[in-house]
Amino acid sequence: MKLFESKQVFSTPKRECLLERIIHVSTKLHDSVFDFFVGSGTTAAVADKMGRQYIGVEQMDYIETILVARLQKVIGKEVRKRGTLFEELEYVAGGGICKAVKRRGDEDFICCELMKYNQAFRKRIQAAKSSVGPLQIWHDKAEGSFLQWYVNPKMPEEAARDFEALSREENGLKKQKRLLAELLDKNQLYINLSEIDDAQFKISDEDKESNQKFYGE
């Protein structure tokens, strides 16, 4: 049973046996392993099989399709096969170091995502197909985003007209997108922990509790 349908997801995948050696010499059972660039999740998968806790960080957009999908196969899920009375744990038998560590999947993991702020505007900018989209974003940003310190948040009508005129130039949509991206404060792409109680962000009590548990506050 393969983890992924494609033959090669990453250009330089790490072998589980290599990570097993590293984790074995540097940690003990139930220790925590932190991978700042978790990628396809090899470190997390090996840590789980070796009885370690683990935290992985990744900024790319393949979390659900690659990392989460891999850990779900490593950990397994309860299924009841036809002709049986009880559920059985289905997991990737023999995958990686499973046989070496005599490990069956029986744990769980939590996948959390940073709450977007200006990053949401960046995605809207990238997705715009015509000049109508950027023009709407131009007006919305003045009310609902953090702008660079030198930008007038009131967006004078003259500036709005100049921005609209860009759409009639060669590569106008591309120029509008570039300008909108430059105006955003890149330090506010996501909600900072220090602003978790700010009412304007409407952060739920459940999310606040999760953050408090994670940061130990």
Helices and strands as residue ranges (DSSP letters): H 16-26, E 32-35, H 42-49, E 53-56, I 63-68, H 69-75, E 77-79, E 88-90, H 98-101, H 118-127, H 132-144, H 157-166, H 172-183, G 186-188, G 193-195, G 199-201, H 205-215
